Amino acid sequence: STKTIVFSTVSGATRCMINSFELVRKETPVDPDAEVIKTVSDAITLIGDVTLEDKSNIENAEALYNALTPEQKAKVIASLVKDLEDARTKYDQLVVEKETADTNAANAVEALINAIGQVSLYNEKAIIDAENALEELTEDQLAKVSASLIKVLEDARKEFNELKENANADELDQIEANKVIDAINAIGEVTLE
């Protein structure tokens, strides 16, 4: 075989070194924990840059690491253990930030609904603003809006539509004039710059 031919061309001293290496390699015990340590290490490495979508990867890596014996934990590279701890901290921070942002968005919509006040022919803009803001919410944000306030908005829309349907021509003209006034006011301060 090729191995035998190559080996036979090696000098006597080198041949002894190769034989000694082979004996040491054969006699070196395999760490029985190597496979489980590699599985844990791979699970931690898989996390990478932490996002809100990494919950299952972090929980999986934590479960694998926590299932190790103290002796096995000592064999996991310390920097990987720190990476896992940092990933959990970062994920928890992202969850709090998202929760705060969702609550703030829901509170802003609730404030718009509360600002509608008494429904009249002249406050359709407040109703539209609240409806638009409500439609822009994510599912998580919408879940934080009080169901009773959503009902208030729906009732306000219904009441406005009934008022508009029963309005005379002068009142309808005033509604259109109010829309123009609102559009002008939305421009803000005009400067030459």
N, C-alpha and C positions, 0 to 999 in steps of 0.2 A: 504494500500500500504506500501511498504518498507519504504518510506519516512516518512509516518505517524507513523509507529511503532518506527523508530529510534527517531523521534522528541518527541514522548511521553515518552521516557526513559530519556530525557534530563531534568536536574533540572530546577526549575523556573527561577533563575537568568540567566542561560545560554539561556533559551528559550526567554527571553526578549532581550538578546543581538542578537540572531539570527533574531528575528522579526525586531529589529532596523536596522540590516544590510540589511535585505531584503527591508525595506522601503527606506533606503538611496540608495541602488542599483537601485531600481525602479525609484527613483526620480532624479538620476543623469542623466543630459541630455547627449545625444549622440552628439559628435561633428559632425556637418554636413559635415565638410571638411575631416574627417578621411579617407574616402575611396580614395579621390583624392590625399591626402598627401601620403598614402600608395602606390598608383600607381606610383607617382613620385619617392618615396624612392626606390621602387623595381626596377624601370628603371635605377636609378643611380647605385644601387648595382649590377645590371646585367653586367655593364661594366667590372668590375674586372681589371686585368692587361691589360694595354692598348697596342694594336697592331694596325697595319695598317688596319686590318679587322674590327675594332671597329667603323668605321665612322658612320654607321647607328645607332648603339646603343647610341653613344654619341649624335648624332643629335636628336634622339628620346627623350632622357632624357632632353636635353636642351629645346626642343620644349614643352615638358610637364611642365617643371619648369617655363619657360617663360610665359606660359599660365595662371599661377597662379596669383591671386590677391596679392597685397603686404601683406595683412593679412594672406593669405594662405602660402606665401613664408616664413613668420616669423615662421610658425609651422613646417617647414622642418628642421630636425636636421642639425645644422651648419656644423658638420663634413661631412655630405653627400653633402652639397653644395660645400664645399672645395674639396671633392673627384671629383665632377663634373667639377669644374674649373681646377683642376690638370689633369684630364683626357683630357680635351680640349687642355691644354698646351702641354702635352706629345704627343698627337696625332699630333698636328701641328708641333712639333719638329721632329717627325718621318717622316712626309711628306717632310719636308725640307731636312732631311738627305737622304731620298730615292731619291728625285729630284737631289740632288748633286751627289750622287753615279751614278745615271742613266746618268747624263750629262757627268761625268768623263769617264764612260765606252764608251759612244758614241764618245767623243773627242779622246779617245785612238785609237778607230777603224779608225776614220777619219785620224789621224796621220799616221797610218799604210798604209792606202790607198794613202795618199799623198807621203809617202816614196817610193812608187813603182817607180816613176819617168818614164823615157823613157823605154818602154818595149823592152826587148831583150831576147835572149836565156839564158842569164846568171842571170836573176833576178826572176826566178820562185819562189824562197823561199819567196821573199817579197810579191808576189801575194798570195801564199798559207797562209802565216801568216795573211794577211788581211782577206782572205776568212774565215779562222778558227775563227778569232776574231769576225767577223761579225756573224757567225753562233752561237756563244756562247751568244750573246746578248739576253736579255729578250725582250718581245714585247714592253715594255715601253722604253727601251734603244734604240731599233731599230728605234722607231719612232723619235728619236732625231738625227739620222744620216741623213745627207743631201742626198736627193734622187739623186742629181747630182753626189755625190761622189760614191754612190752605182753603178751608171751607169759607172763611171770611172773604178771601179773595174771589172765590167762585161766586159767592153771593153778591159781592160788589159788582162783578162783571154782569151778572144776570140783572141786578137792579138798574145798572146804568143802561143796559140794552132796552129794558122796559121803559125807562124814562125817555130815552132817545126815540123810541118807537111812538110814544105818545106826545112828543114835543111838537110845538107849532113851528112855523117857518122862521120866525124871528129867533126862537131859541136854537134852532139848528144852525142858523147863520152865526149866532154867538159861539157855538161850539167850534165851528170852522175858524172863526176869528181867534179864538183861544189857542188853537193849534198853531196858527201863524205867530201869535205872540210868544208862545212857548219856544218855537223854532228860533225866533229872533233873540230871545233871552238866552238860549243855549249857545249862541255865538260867543257870548262873553264880551270882554273889553276889546275894543278895536283900536289898534295903534298903527302908526305909519311904518313901523318896523316889520 
